Amino acid sequence: MRYTTFTECGKRRDNEDFCQVAADKDGGRHLFVVCDGMGGHAMGEVASRVVCSTICDYWKQASFDDGVERVLDTAFQMASKALDEKADVLNHVEMGTTMALAAICGPQLTIAHASDSRCYLLRPSKGVIHQTGDHVNNSIWGNFIERSFFSYQKDKAKVEMRQFGLQDGDRIFLCTDGVHQFIDPEILTKRCMDEKSPEEVADVIRYLCEKFSDDNYSGILVYYESNNDNANPKG
């Protein structure tokens, strides 16, 4: 397993994105999470950090006897609770965040997301195997997020989950909308499959975001290599 991460403020004043990796090399389990604090509400940077960190912290100490999905379901419940508790401390502020994650246990991949942060599963010679669909309602009145982690609104945290079998050479790319909204979809997925190191590919994506994106932009790029379980993180 090789991976790299990036998160940049871009043209915005503050960075409301947050990403984190929880790696358990000995247990063969890796968790990759990106969150994007929701614009138009206060404390987006707090919401993204609380939800992301809570999910990762629970993953690190969880028992996997009942499977990955059960662990993630519990982690999401704890993240919603932690967000409410943080909002209590901050005078009941309304705040929310998107979330997308990839959980790898051996050759099994679990993808989970809420809102418009995305996860792509890509395979050599086949291209995009799966791309998450945004939980956004587009109308003449504007774009409305249908699912998210939002303070005091646990009903919105309806996380969508799917599982896949991984093959050697597969790549997983997680990103906030500051990436996928500003880079042509075909260009983005082709760059993710370039024959370069994770760091080199991420640098190209960062360059494109720096040039075209009007938002914060963050991502995690993972190379699944079944014969090499040595992680190579870069923040």
CORRACOR-V946075 format. One record per helix or strand of 3 or more residues. SS is the DSSP state (~ for helix, > for strand). FROM is the first residue (numbers start at 0). LEN is the number of residues. If there is no record, write none. Layout:
ss->[SS & SS]
from->[FROM & FROM]
len->[LEN & LEN]
This chain:
ss->[> & > & > & ~ & ~ & > & > & > & > & > & > & ~ & > & > & ~ & ~ & ~ & >]
from->[1 & 16 & 28 & 43 & 67 & 98 & 107 & 117 & 126 & 135 & 141 & 153 & 159 & 170 & 176 & 184 & 197 & 216]
len->[7 & 8 & 9 & 18 & 22 & 7 & 7 & 6 & 5 & 4 & 4 & 3 & 6 & 5 & 4 & 8 & 15 & 7]
